[in-house]
């Protein structure tokens, strides 16, 4: 007599996503508990871009004067500090994402063996990666919120489009969080930090239009700068804070979404490879 085995129907995709998010929140709660005993480390990342703003934005800005944001004969000038501030906001969002997904995740993955313990619970690899991503977004969002408050207090915003700056900063942070997770899975020793930080992060910081308009660079360098993820974020945030909006902001958003999609796909696959082996 044949036995008919019926498989339970798969849960709807929405329920699967909700379930993953509910489990991933445990990773976030764990990180919050850890940082509750070392909160000074969490907030310290906000001060680097603030010092840049005070030292370069206002110090060097007093010598430079104003920056024209419009090409051609039209003129729309803003103080140098207002030009630099959105770039530093983008850097702040990037720093929060990288600090979590490269440095902290590396030690959990290679030395503390934190994730092996998590896998003994109902958490899966994807929930772990998602939890770390959410936590890095919270950290980056904290930095971005504080920096936006500083910009508002100093009068460095000129448009009601500024209400979209925080979501845009979180999108930028998500892109770098996913990229950071993917990068960390390829690092084997502490010395390997020099590769992403020295060959990727630092050049991005210098060649993303944070401090100067890209028009001052040669045409070839300008073309290269426009495909750098941080540049797209700087351009997007600067457009929103100054009100100089055109269709290129859609390019910025589309680029960051595509970058995030590619990076998170690589990160998920690499995390599975590292934790299953």
N, C-alpha and C positions, 0 to 999 in steps of 0.2 A: 504494500500500500504506500503510495507516494505521499510524502509529507510536504505540504506547501508552506514555505517560509515567506512571510511578508515583512518587508522592511518598513520601519517607521518612516513616515514622510519627513523629508528634510525641513527644518524650520525655515520660515521666510527669511530672505536676506536681511530685512530690517531688524528682525529679532536677533539674528546672528551678530549684527553690528552692535546692537544695544548690549547684548550679553558680553561681547568682547570689551566694550567700554566699561561696563560695570566691574568686570574682573580687573581691567587695566588700572582702575582707580586705586586698587590696593598697592600698586607700585608707587603711585603718587603719594599715597598716605605714608608709605614707608619712607620715602624721601623727605617728606615734611617732618616726620618724627626725627630723622637723622639731623636735619638742619635746625630743628628747634634747640639743639644744644650747641650749634655753631652758626647762629644767624648772622654774625658779623661777616662771615665768609660769603654768605648769600648776597648781602647788600653792598659788599665792597666793589662788585663789578660795575655799579652805577657811577662810581666816582671818576673812573678813567676818562670817559667821554666828557664829563662835566669839567674836568681840569683842562681838557683840550679846548673846550668852548671858552672858558675864562682866559686861558693863556694865549690861544691862537685867535679865536673868534673876536675877542675884544682887544687883546694886546696887539697882535699883527693887524687886526682890522682897523685900528686907529691910524695905521700908516697907509693902508690900502684904500680905505674909504668905502665906496659903494660898488656893487657888482650889477652889471646890466644882464638881465635874464633873457631878453628877447633878441634874436638874431636880426640882422638887417637894420634899417633906419629907425624902426620903432624902439622906444626906450622904456624900460621898466626896471628901475634900479632899487635895490634893497641893500641895507647895511651888510657888510661882510659877515658879521656874526649871524645874521638871519640866513645868509647863504650857507654858512658852514653848519648851522645847527641841525637841519634835516639829515645831512650826511653823517653827523655824529650820532643822531638818533638811530639811523640805519646800522651804524657800527655797534651801538649799544645792544640792539636786537640780535645782531650776529654774535656778539661776544657772549650773551647769555645762552644762546643755543649751543655754541661751540664749547663753552666751559662745561656744560653738562654732558653733551653727547660724545665729545672726544675724550676729555680728561677723566671725568668721573666714570663714564661707562667703561673706559679702558681698564681701570683698576678693578671694577666689579667683574669684568669679563675674564681678566687674566690673572689677578692676584687674590682678590677676596672670594672669588667663586660664589658670588651672591646669587647669580642666576641659576646655578645648579640647585641651590636650596629652593628657589622659587618654583622650579620645575617639579619639585616633589609635592607641590600644592596643585589645585585645579588650574593654576595659571599655565598658559601655553606660551610658546616662543613669540607668537604674534602679539599676545597680550602684554608680554614683557616689553617688546619693542614699542608698542603703542603707549604703554605707561611712561616709558622714558621720554618718548616724544612729547606727550602731554605735559610732563613735568618741565621739560626744557622750554616749552612754550609759556608755561606759567612764569618761569624765571625771566625769560626774555620779555614777556608782557609786563612784568613788574618793573624792569628797567625802563621800558618804553614809556609806561605810564608816568613814572617819576620824571623822566626827561621832558615829556610833553608838558607837565606841570611847570617845570623850570622855564621852558620856552614861552609859555603863556605869561608867566610872572614877569619875564624880561621883555615882553612885547615883541617877540620874534616870529609871530605868525600874522598873516595878512589876509586870510580868507576863511570863510565859513566851511570850505572844503576840509578844514582841519579836523572836523568831526570824524572823518574817515581815516585819519592818520593812524590811530591805534589798530584798527583792523588790518591796515596795510602793513604796519610794523609786525603784526603777528603772522601775516602771510610770509613776510620775509624771514621771520624767525623759524617758521615751519619748514621753509625751503632749506635753510642752513641746518636745522635740527636733523632732517632726513639725510642731508649730505654728511653731517657729522657722524651719524650712526653708521652709515655705509663705510665711511673712511676708517672708523675705529676698528671695524672687523678685519681690516687688512694690516693693522699695526700689531707688532709682536713684542717689541721692547720699548722702554721709555725713550731710548734714543731716537726711535722712529717718529717721535713728536716733531722733530726738526723738519721733517718732510712736509707735512701739511701746514705747519705754522710758518716756516721760513720760505717755502716755495709757493704757497697758495694764499694763505691768509694775509701775510704782510704785503705782497704785491697787490692783492685786491684792495687793501686799505689805501695804498699809495696811488693806485691807478683806477679809481672809481669815481673821480670827480668830487670827492669829499671836500677838499680844500680849494680847488680851483676849477673853473669851467673847462670842459674838455676841449673847447675851441683853442686853448693855448698850446695844445699838443699837436705834433705833426699828424697828417691825415691818416697814416698807417696806424699810429698808436690810437687815434680816435676810434678807428674801426674795431680794433682789438678790445678797447675799453667797453664798447657798447654791447659786447657779448659776455661781459663779466657779470655774474649774478648780483654782486653788491652794487654795481653801477645801476642796474635796473631798479633796485630798491631805493637807492639814493635819489634817482631821477623821479620815481613815483612819489616819495615822501616830500621832496622839494616842490614838486608841482602842487601837491595838496596844501602845503603850508603857505605858499606864496600866491596861489590862485592862478598860476600860469598853466592852464589846463589845455591840452590838445589830445588828438587821437593816439599819440605815443604812449599815454598812460595805459591804454588798453594793451599795447605791446608789452609794457612792463608787467601788468597783471598776468597776461597770457604766458609770458616767459617764466615768471615765478611759479605759476601753477604747473607748467610742463616740467620745470626743473624739479619741483617737489615730487611729482608723480614718478619720474625716472629714479630719483634718489631713494624714495621710500621703497620702491620695488627692489632695488639693489640691496638696500638695508635689510629688508625682510628675508630675502634669500640668503644673504651672507650670515645673518644671525642664526638662521636655521642650520647652516653649514657648520658654524663654529660651535654651537651648543649640542648638536647631535653627534659630532665626531667623538 
